[in-house]
């Protein structure tokens, strides 16, 4: 009778669906702004879809460095000391801090424009070691086309960025190459901290036809300052991410919630036993056109009707 009971218990256990093991996913971002916040939420959504739910079998830890690289390094060391199952750094500065802090704990980065240039991995196809992730290299060719469609007479593009952000350096190089093909030139203006964004944007007025804000965490965190200058001077402003459109720009780029979900899918693979070093670094897919009619009007621009019809999201 006892043997039969044991057999029934074993059979019942085999019939139950496999339960995701308890895990800890530690997430950090260099600063809080809508795009990075959306990426964080996308990671969590992908984990939930795979059966990892916060409060049940998932401990989800999140900390932001508030724009300070030194704080990013402190968070990285703290996370390593806590020994989570996986660390997910969002943005290039946070990823660099985490990768420098550990060679053992799996790292899945996201919202990193150029992982090789940032020295996070040596090869996208075979990253090796404990690191992999997802690149959000901006579709700069599409951005140039958007600028030409909305402002066809534009020849000089103002580029506001922080020289300390490796992702911005890579985007600048790509932007220059695409602009040259289109017979346009790039005029640079630097802000090393968010309080300098307004001044860096104002320095471009009178020198450029349009202003472009890349996916630079320093600049995007103070986007309203740039928007205010653009509206006052009636200079169209474009951005490298769609989350900035609500705040006053025009963009064709990634939905960062989707970027986070794509990243979360990689995290799930690691949680299920794959080595990060054996997982190729993915390039984010799927871009959307977002436009802001209200902001465009304030900048003296009338959006082409065909473009508005084509947009996935229109801010009235």
C-alpha positions as CSV (number, residue, x, y, z in Angstrom):
1,X,0.0,0.0,0.0
2,X,2.9,2.4,0.9
3,X,4.6,1.6,-2.3
4,X,1.4,2.4,-4.3
5,X,1.0,5.7,-2.4
6,X,4.6,6.7,-3.2
7,X,4.1,5.8,-6.9
8,X,0.9,8.0,-7.0
9,X,2.8,10.9,-5.4
10,X,5.6,10.6,-7.9
11,X,3.2,10.4,-10.8
12,X,1.4,13.5,-9.6
13,X,4.6,15.4,-9.3
14,X,5.5,14.5,-12.9
15,X,2.1,15.7,-14.1
16,X,2.5,19.1,-12.6
17,X,3.9,21.9,-14.9
18,X,7.6,22.8,-14.2
19,X,7.8,25.8,-11.8
20,X,10.3,28.5,-12.6
21,X,13.0,28.5,-9.9
22,X,13.3,31.4,-7.5
23,X,15.7,34.0,-9.0
24,X,17.0,37.5,-8.3
25,X,17.3,39.9,-11.2
26,X,19.1,43.2,-10.3
27,X,18.5,46.1,-12.7
28,X,20.3,49.4,-12.8
29,X,20.2,52.5,-15.0
30,X,22.4,55.5,-15.2
31,X,19.5,57.9,-14.9
32,X,15.7,58.0,-14.8
33,X,14.0,59.1,-18.0
34,X,11.0,57.7,-19.9
35,X,13.0,55.5,-22.4
36,X,15.1,53.8,-19.8
37,X,12.1,53.4,-17.5
38,X,10.2,51.8,-20.3
39,X,13.1,49.4,-21.0
40,X,13.1,48.4,-17.3
41,X,9.4,47.7,-17.4
42,X,9.8,45.7,-20.6
43,X,12.3,43.4,-19.0
44,X,9.9,42.8,-16.1
45,X,7.1,42.1,-18.6
46,X,9.2,39.5,-20.4
47,X,10.1,37.8,-17.2
48,X,6.4,37.6,-16.2
49,X,5.5,36.1,-19.5
50,X,8.1,33.4,-18.9
51,X,6.6,32.6,-15.5
52,X,8.9,34.7,-13.3
53,X,6.6,36.9,-11.1
54,X,7.7,39.4,-8.6
55,X,6.7,38.4,-5.1
56,X,6.4,34.7,-6.1
57,X,9.5,33.3,-7.6
58,X,11.2,36.6,-8.6
59,X,13.0,39.2,-6.6
60,X,13.3,42.3,-8.9
61,X,15.8,44.9,-7.6
62,X,16.1,48.3,-9.3
63,X,18.5,51.2,-8.6
64,X,19.4,54.3,-10.6
65,X,22.6,56.2,-10.5
66,X,20.9,59.6,-11.0
67,X,23.3,60.5,-13.8
68,X,26.5,60.0,-11.7
69,X,29.1,57.5,-13.1
70,X,30.6,57.2,-9.6
71,X,27.2,56.1,-8.2
72,X,26.8,53.7,-11.1
73,X,30.1,52.0,-10.0
74,X,28.9,51.9,-6.4
75,X,25.7,50.2,-7.4
76,X,27.6,47.7,-9.6
77,X,29.8,46.7,-6.7
78,X,26.8,46.5,-4.3
79,X,24.9,44.2,-6.8
80,X,28.0,42.0,-7.2
81,X,28.2,41.7,-3.4
82,X,24.5,40.7,-3.2
83,X,25.2,37.9,-5.8
84,X,21.9,38.1,-7.8
85,X,21.2,35.5,-10.5
86,X,21.5,38.0,-13.3
87,X,22.4,41.7,-13.5
88,X,20.7,43.9,-16.2
89,X,22.4,47.3,-16.7
90,X,20.4,49.7,-18.8
91,X,22.5,52.3,-20.7
92,X,26.2,52.3,-21.7
93,X,27.6,53.9,-18.5
94,X,25.8,51.4,-16.2
95,X,26.8,48.5,-18.4
96,X,30.5,49.5,-18.3
97,X,30.3,49.8,-14.5
98,X,28.7,46.4,-14.1
99,X,31.0,44.6,-16.5
100,X,34.0,46.1,-14.8
101,X,32.7,44.9,-11.4
102,X,32.2,41.2,-12.2
103,X,33.6,38.3,-14.3
104,X,31.3,35.7,-12.8
105,X,27.7,36.9,-12.4
106,X,25.8,36.8,-15.7
107,X,25.3,40.3,-17.2
108,X,22.6,41.1,-19.8
109,X,22.9,44.7,-20.9
110,X,20.4,46.8,-22.8
111,X,20.0,50.2,-24.4
112,X,23.7,50.2,-25.4
113,X,24.4,51.6,-28.8
114,X,27.8,50.1,-29.5
115,X,28.7,47.2,-27.2
116,X,32.1,46.6,-28.9
117,X,33.1,50.3,-28.9
118,X,32.1,50.5,-25.2
119,X,34.4,47.5,-24.6
120,X,31.6,45.4,-23.1
121,X,32.2,42.5,-25.6
122,X,34.8,41.8,-28.2
123,X,32.5,40.2,-30.7
124,X,28.7,40.5,-31.1
125,X,28.3,37.0,-32.4
126,X,30.5,35.4,-29.8
127,X,30.6,37.7,-26.8
128,X,32.2,35.1,-24.5
129,X,32.6,35.3,-20.8
130,X,29.7,36.3,-18.6
131,X,28.3,39.1,-20.8
132,X,25.7,39.5,-23.6
133,X,22.7,41.8,-24.2
134,X,20.9,44.0,-26.7
135,X,22.1,46.9,-28.8
136,X,19.8,49.8,-29.6
137,X,21.9,51.4,-32.4
138,X,19.7,54.1,-33.6
139,X,18.3,53.9,-37.2
140,X,20.1,57.1,-38.1
141,X,19.5,56.7,-41.9
142,X,15.8,56.8,-41.0
143,X,16.3,59.9,-38.9
144,X,18.0,61.7,-41.8
145,X,15.1,60.8,-44.1
146,X,12.7,62.1,-41.5
147,X,14.5,65.4,-41.2
148,X,14.5,65.7,-45.0
149,X,10.8,64.9,-45.2
150,X,9.7,67.4,-42.5
151,X,12.3,70.1,-43.2
152,X,13.5,69.5,-46.8
153,X,15.6,72.7,-46.9
154,X,17.7,71.7,-43.9
155,X,21.4,71.5,-44.5
156,X,23.0,71.8,-41.1
157,X,22.0,69.5,-38.2
158,X,22.8,70.5,-34.6
159,X,23.9,67.5,-32.5
160,X,23.8,67.9,-28.7
161,X,25.6,65.2,-26.8
162,X,27.9,64.3,-23.9
163,X,31.4,63.3,-25.0
164,X,31.7,61.0,-22.0
165,X,28.9,58.7,-23.4
166,X,30.4,56.1,-25.7
167,X,26.9,55.5,-27.3
168,X,26.8,59.1,-28.4
169,X,30.2,59.0,-29.9
170,X,29.1,56.0,-32.0
171,X,25.9,57.6,-33.0
172,X,27.7,60.8,-34.0
173,X,30.0,58.9,-36.3
174,X,27.0,57.1,-37.9
175,X,25.1,60.4,-38.2
176,X,28.0,62.1,-39.9
177,X,28.3,59.4,-42.5
178,X,24.5,59.4,-43.3
179,X,24.4,63.2,-43.3
180,X,27.3,63.4,-45.8
181,X,25.4,61.0,-48.2
182,X,22.4,63.4,-48.0
183,X,24.5,66.5,-48.6
184,X,24.1,67.7,-45.0
185,X,26.6,68.5,-42.3
186,X,26.7,68.0,-38.5
187,X,27.4,70.8,-36.0
188,X,28.3,69.6,-32.6
189,X,27.5,71.0,-29.2
190,X,28.5,69.4,-25.9
191,X,26.9,69.2,-22.5
192,X,28.7,67.2,-19.8
193,X,25.8,67.4,-17.3
194,X,22.0,67.9,-17.5
195,X,22.3,71.5,-16.2
196,X,24.4,72.4,-19.4
197,X,21.8,71.1,-21.9
198,X,20.0,74.4,-22.3
199,X,23.2,76.3,-22.9
200,X,24.5,73.7,-25.3
201,X,21.3,73.8,-27.3
202,X,21.2,77.6,-27.3
203,X,24.8,77.6,-28.7
204,X,23.4,76.0,-31.9
205,X,20.8,78.7,-32.6
206,X,21.7,80.7,-35.7
207,X,24.2,78.0,-36.8
208,X,21.9,75.1,-37.7
209,X,18.6,74.5,-39.5
210,X,17.4,71.7,-37.1
211,X,18.5,70.1,-33.8
212,X,19.0,66.4,-33.2
213,X,19.1,64.8,-29.8
214,X,20.6,61.3,-29.8
215,X,19.9,58.6,-27.2
216,X,22.3,60.3,-24.9
217,X,21.2,59.8,-21.2
218,X,22.6,63.2,-20.1
219,X,20.8,65.1,-22.8
220,X,17.5,63.2,-22.8
221,X,17.2,63.5,-19.0
222,X,17.0,67.3,-19.5
223,X,15.1,67.2,-22.9
224,X,12.6,69.9,-21.9
225,X,15.5,72.4,-21.6
226,X,16.4,71.7,-25.3
227,X,12.8,71.8,-26.4
228,X,12.3,75.2,-24.7
229,X,15.2,76.6,-26.7
230,X,14.0,75.1,-29.9
231,X,10.5,76.4,-29.5
232,X,11.7,79.9,-28.6
233,X,14.0,80.0,-31.7
234,X,11.5,78.2,-34.0
235,X,14.1,75.5,-34.8
236,X,12.7,72.0,-35.4
237,X,13.9,69.4,-32.9
238,X,14.3,65.7,-33.6
239,X,15.2,62.8,-31.2
240,X,16.7,59.4,-31.4
241,X,13.9,57.7,-29.3
242,X,10.2,57.8,-29.5
243,X,9.6,58.4,-25.8
244,X,11.0,61.9,-26.3
245,X,8.3,62.7,-28.8
246,X,5.7,63.2,-26.1
247,X,8.1,65.7,-24.5
248,X,8.4,67.8,-27.7
249,X,10.4,66.1,-30.5
250,X,9.8,64.1,-33.6
251,X,11.3,60.6,-34.1
252,X,11.3,57.3,-35.8
253,X,12.9,54.9,-33.5
254,X,12.4,52.0,-31.1
255,X,9.7,51.7,-28.5
256,X,11.9,51.1,-25.5
257,X,9.3,48.9,-23.7
258,X,9.8,46.6,-26.7
259,X,13.5,46.9,-26.3
260,X,13.1,45.9,-22.7
261,X,11.0,42.9,-23.7
262,X,13.6,41.7,-26.2
263,X,16.2,42.1,-23.5
264,X,14.1,40.2,-21.0
265,X,13.9,37.3,-23.5
266,X,17.7,37.0,-23.3
267,X,17.6,37.2,-19.5
268,X,15.1,34.2,-19.5
269,X,17.5,32.2,-21.6
270,X,20.3,32.8,-19.1
271,X,17.9,32.0,-16.2
272,X,17.2,28.7,-17.9
273,X,20.8,27.7,-18.0
274,X,22.4,29.2,-21.1
275,X,25.8,30.8,-20.8
276,X,25.7,34.5,-21.6
277,X,28.9,34.2,-23.5
278,X,27.3,31.7,-25.9
279,X,24.3,34.0,-26.7
280,X,25.0,36.5,-29.5
281,X,24.3,40.1,-28.8
282,X,21.1,41.1,-30.5
283,X,20.3,44.3,-32.3
284,X,16.9,45.8,-31.3
285,X,14.2,45.3,-34.0
286,X,11.0,47.1,-34.8
287,X,10.9,50.9,-35.2
288,X,8.0,53.3,-35.0
289,X,7.3,56.8,-36.3
290,X,6.1,59.2,-33.6
291,X,5.3,62.9,-34.3
292,X,4.2,65.8,-32.1
293,X,1.9,68.2,-34.0
294,X,1.6,70.6,-31.1
295,X,5.4,70.8,-30.6
296,X,6.0,71.1,-34.3
297,X,3.6,74.1,-34.5
298,X,5.5,75.8,-31.7
299,X,8.7,75.3,-33.7
300,X,7.2,76.8,-36.8
301,X,6.8,73.5,-38.6
302,X,3.7,72.1,-40.4
303,X,4.0,68.3,-40.6
304,X,3.2,66.8,-44.0
305,X,-0.2,65.1,-44.0
306,X,1.1,61.9,-45.5
307,X,3.7,61.7,-42.7
308,X,1.0,62.2,-40.0
309,X,-1.1,59.4,-41.6
310,X,1.9,57.1,-41.5
311,X,2.8,57.8,-37.9
312,X,2.0,55.1,-35.3
313,X,1.4,57.8,-32.7
314,X,0.5,61.5,-33.2
315,X,0.6,63.9,-30.3
316,X,-2.1,66.5,-31.0
